[in-house]
């Protein structure tokens, strides 16, 4: 039996979710992939064979960039999207060789982190950040951050089984805690941050609300020092904020309609920014106090006029999409060597193509991570369902092509599941990420039995709906896309509301469907007018089909359709 070195490091999920801004989230995720690339590079330089990795690494753009810093890869995604997980497995001849590769991986990762945090230190002290006074805190925090762990075994799940990764705790951190992670000591009080925040310019740090630890400060600073820290410029600070994502559907819609040209031009002149690329914060009054004085003055005169002319305002919500291949490890373990190599190639190909599906030029959709069969993306509400469906379709194409050659080998496990959360732009990112992952793990995978999509929505501080189905249950996703992909709703909002109540209160009633058709027939608005019951039943037939689970109507679908209309743009 062949032995493998299993190498892993962390913390991962908590490190990524310790983010106040979407840019922090992006940086955390990207940094993890970058460090993983250096760990792999370390093992390769110690003699590990590129072809012996359990998951294919050849052709990964980020790894290529790390291995050949002088020759940036053609695929520009290396500088914008994280694409390597925090673990790898590689064939080794002996325990001794495994130890050597693991040490080299550990050194590669450690050195890359040292360089990255040092670039931040130099940038900040170069702008007179009084870091020398707290150097002992900085060193303690950055040095104790990463835990690595490894094992040599012939069992592909060795690491998970042996639970070698201890749960990361910033134990013994004294004093007041960082406002972002809430776990490590803050570097200083407001007197420390206020002058620093001024020197670093608008948008870097909010000294009224934020006091960071060294790790969270490094995360915040990294995008500014991409060249020194990573060796290339990174996306970082231009990552859309949650208000950018929230305002995006509305900005696109208003731009599409030529009749508002005058109002848009007036707005652009007043704030000295083109309407279509203006930051989302301009359109939500709650951000007014964070904006520069001239912009605020411009907005006070121009925004009411614009909103009046357009007749609508942006909704303060956006979407988070997380996806994960079902049972990928088991699937790969079942295949022979040749099959595993080929499937692993397909998986890499899939992860590289995800970016096109997410960022297809329409709006501010952004892919944060796509590695193996994992996907994390932040999306404007009106694009979210479409993107989830497209990514799933690409996944299916990729795996079906494989299955045609290796008939039966994959069984029913060659599927992917998704959690899609619609949430308020002010919901803490950590909460939003946790909820999106819960939808994926508990609702799509456990509840709906994998190969499924779970959709959740929050309004204010709480959940308003949650629904999970197999992707192809009565073609519900495609039907939802048809229903909501148009400007005009095919159902009156009042009908959807009434229907939801009726289904909830009278579940199991024999003639419920006729009652619903009757309710539709009674809609008074002209555009929904129907002549008779038959026509009304026809109009609501799609809705009935996707609402049914085991013959019973589910009120959550009516709530979802209503939500997608109301929050669509
Ligand atoms: Zn922190």
Boltz pocket constraint, residues with backbone or C-beta under 6 A from the ligand:
constraints:
  - pocket:
      binder: B
      contacts: [[A, 178], [A, 179], [A, 180], [A, 181], [A, 182], [A, 183], [A, 184], [A, 212], [A, 213], [A, 214], [A, 215], [A, 216], [A, 217]]
      max_distance: 6.0
